Every structure is written in structure tokens, then in C-alpha cells.
Amino acid sequence: MSANQQKLASMLSAAPGQSAAVASSISSVEDIISNLTDESTALQGSLTDVAETDAIDIIENTILPLYSGGYVVYGTGFGTIEYGVGNISAWSIWADIDQPQPLPPLPPVLPVPTLQYPYTPGDYPELDELVADYAFGNDYLTRPLTGGATYGIIPNITSMGLAKSTLEENKSILDQSINVLAKYV
């Protein structure tokens, strides 16, 4: 048997054990993904969703009634789970203010949307606490795995999914190697 054939025989001999070890790693990664998914669901269902609902209740039922004819405008990112963007602080109260009307026969002037109240931290401490809690939950969920931070649950799920795919590809080639290498030993 040549040195190359001996090396193939060694690879063939190791393949079943390596495949079993990779299968065990795949199972471990699946457990991690399942746990992270449960954590994500818990944070969203019991923290960010609750903070958002409670904030909307304060905005629409406590603050809005203070501004006759006002309406709430929710801004970009309000209620989203996205790194650096997701928030419950992007809102303001507006009202359509009537403008002086010209004498007929000129067409009437439409009311002008006018800012009545922008969210101002410190005005409503209970709301500020919800905003801070939501920001914490959003960050915990979405923090990218860069800059020394590794706690972002959603990026971790994504990374673990990539690791699982890589391990599955490795297991597949190890399993195939058993039949292919056996022909050349």
C-alpha cells in the first residue's frame, strides 16, 4: 500500500467518528438556536410588546386628550425591533390649525398641520421608563456581534444557523467520503 493509500485508509477509518462528532455538534447548535429563539420570543412578548402597548396607552389616553383636536403621528422605527432604529420615542402630537380665510370668491385655505407636542423626555416619567425598557429590549435582541458585544439574540440565531449549515455540509462530505475513499484504499 502506497503512502497516499495509507493516508486515504486513515481518513476512511476516521470518517465515521468525525461524522458522529459533527452530528453531535449539529444537535448542540440546534439546542442553542431553540433556546435563543425562546429568549427572543420572551423578550418581545413580555418586554418590548408590553412596553409598546403601555406607551401607546399613555400617549393616546393620557397625553393626547390634553391637546384638543390633536392626533398622534408615529415616526420611523416606532415599535420596530431593529438595531439603532427600533424605538417607542418617535412620536409627536399634531393638530390641523385653521388659517385665516380669504373673502369669496377665492378658494378656502386648508388647515395647516402644526406640531403641538413632541415627545420630550422628563415630561412623563412613566413613559420615559417604558421608552428606556423598550430600548434595552431592542438592543438586547438586535445588537450586532461586533465591537466586543456578543449578546444580540437575533444576530446570534443567525450566526448559529450559519454554523449549523456549515456543520451539515461537513457531515455530508464526511458521510460521502466513506464510500468514495473505500474504492481507492
PEPEWO-V915754 format. One record per residue. SS is DSSP state (H for helix, E for strand, C for the rest). OMEGA is omega in radians with two decimals (NA if undefined). Layout:
SS/OMEGA ; SS/OMEGA
//
This chain:
C/-3.13 ; C/3.11 ; H/3.12 ; H/3.13 ; H/3.10 ; H/3.12 ; H/3.09 ; H/3.12 ; H/3.10 ; H/3.11 ; H/3.14 ; H/-3.14 ; H/-3.10 ; H/-3.01 ; H/-3.13 ; H/3.11 ; H/3.10 ; H/3.12 ; H/3.13 ; H/3.13 ; H/3.12 ; H/3.10 ; H/3.10 ; H/3.10 ; H/3.11 ; H/3.13 ; H/3.11 ; H/3.13 ; H/3.09 ; H/3.09 ; H/3.12 ; H/3.12 ; H/3.14 ; H/3.13 ; H/3.13 ; H/3.11 ; H/3.09 ; H/3.11 ; H/3.12 ; H/3.13 ; H/-3.14 ; H/3.14 ; H/-3.13 ; H/-3.07 ; H/-3.05 ; H/3.12 ; H/-3.02 ; H/3.13 ; H/-3.14 ; H/3.12 ; H/3.13 ; H/-3.13 ; H/-3.14 ; H/3.11 ; H/3.11 ; H/3.11 ; H/3.12 ; H/-3.11 ; H/-3.01 ; H/-3.06 ; H/3.11 ; H/-3.05 ; H/-3.08 ; H/-3.13 ; H/3.10 ; H/-3.06 ; C/-3.11 ; C/3.13 ; C/-3.11 ; E/3.05 ; E/-3.10 ; E/3.00 ; E/3.11 ; E/-3.05 ; C/3.13 ; C/3.09 ; C/-3.10 ; E/3.08 ; C/3.10 ; C/3.04 ; C/-3.10 ; C/-3.06 ; C/3.08 ; C/-3.07 ; C/-3.07 ; C/-3.09 ; E/2.93 ; C/3.13 ; C/-3.10 ; C/3.09 ; E/3.08 ; E/3.11 ; E/-3.13 ; E/3.02 ; E/3.07 ; E/-3.07 ; E/3.11 ; C/3.13 ; C/3.08 ; C/-3.09 ; C/3.08 ; C/3.08 ; C/3.09 ; C/0.28 ; C/3.13 ; C/3.13 ; C/-3.13 ; C/3.09 ; C/-3.13 ; C/3.06 ; C/-3.13 ; E/3.05 ; E/-3.06 ; E/3.12 ; E/3.11 ; E/-3.12 ; E/2.98 ; E/3.08 ; C/-3.12 ; C/3.12 ; C/3.14 ; C/-3.14 ; C/-3.09 ; C/-3.05 ; H/3.13 ; H/3.09 ; H/3.11 ; H/3.13 ; H/3.10 ; H/3.11 ; H/-3.14 ; H/3.13 ; H/3.11 ; H/3.13 ; H/3.09 ; H/-3.13 ; H/3.13 ; H/3.13 ; H/-3.14 ; H/-3.14 ; H/-2.88 ; H/-3.07 ; C/3.10 ; C/-3.11 ; C/-3.13 ; C/3.06 ; C/3.10 ; C/3.13 ; C/3.13 ; C/-3.04 ; C/-3.11 ; C/-3.04 ; H/-3.11 ; H/3.05 ; H/3.08 ; H/3.10 ; H/3.12 ; H/3.14 ; H/3.12 ; H/3.07 ; H/3.08 ; H/3.10 ; H/3.13 ; H/3.12 ; H/3.12 ; H/3.12 ; H/3.12 ; H/3.09 ; H/3.11 ; H/3.13 ; H/-3.14 ; H/-3.12 ; H/3.07 ; H/3.12 ; H/3.11 ; H/-3.08 ; H/-3.12 ; H/-3.12 ; H/-3.07 ; H/-3.10 ; H/-3.12 ; H/-3.13 ; C/-2.99 ; C/3.11 ; C/NA
//
